[in-house]
Amino acid sequence: MHLVLRSSRWMVAGLAGRTAPRRSPQVLACWRSFLGSTPPPVSDTTAHIIQSKQVKDYSLPNSSWSPDMVAQFNKYMEMAKDRTWKRLPSYRHVLDHMPERMRQEHGESKKGRRMFLRNLDDEGKGFEYVMFLNATEKRLASVFQLGPYLEGPPGFVHGGSIATLLDSVLGGCAMSLWGRIMTANLNINYKNPIPLGSVVLAESKVDKVEGRKIFASGQVQSIDGETVHAEATALFIQLVPQKTPQQPECSE
């Protein structure tokens, strides 16, 4: 397992022999459940930089995940064993989620850009999340841990962060099943504030499809199901590829 270096400061410290960060017992247990073994230890004196085409999947456990986050991840990974649910990978740039052909069409446009939910270098400061898709039932279940950089009222998550979460979860369900979409409308009813640092469950489903219109709904609730924090409905429009204009025929 490679250690990903995110800054020149980390690189210098790693090459100089800085002690690598320890993995928490919860993350180690989660890795054992996910991979069937304990991850190999990172050398204290050697650091490796990934320079291949591989990109980091941010939906896998890291040291910032709380025991509740790890427990929910393990729960859904267990449910995914019969392939009813599928974990969706999550990368830093939207192009990394696309087929190679589409990435080539956009060229180098991802340089210097990041997905809004994955825009922070520090793990655990913003959105930590993993999504699971049930394609048969047209449902998406997501587990979110909401970090300290998402604060609105003192001690609580900002309403705009909750809107971002819901747009991503409802849109993620529609996009996973119907491809490229854009949000046309998002209606949210805020029920109960979310304490900062909480782990919450966000669920969504596609209710109906009319042509290119995709109607979805969902909610954010506590992991014990006792508290509903917000509910939402949304309309998404399926995008169609632009046709190349036909060149007029020239008569001789």
Salt bridges, closest charged atoms under 4 A:
ASP57 OD2 - ARG87 NH1 2.87
GLU78 OE1 - LYS81 NZ 3.11
ASP96 OD1 - LYS110 NZ 2.64
GLU100 OE1 - ARG103 NH2 2.40
GLU105 OE2 - ARG101 NH1 2.93
GLU108 OE1 - LYS111 NZ 3.75
ASP121 OD1 - ARG92 NH1 3.32
ASP121 OD1 - ARG114 NH2 2.99
GLU123 OE2 - ARG6 NH2 3.01
GLU123 OE2 - LYS56 NZ 3.03
GLU137 OE1 - ARG139 NH1 2.66
ASP207 OD1 - LYS205 NZ 2.38
GLU210 OE2 - LYS208 NZ 3.32
GLU231 OE1 - LYS191 NZ 3.79
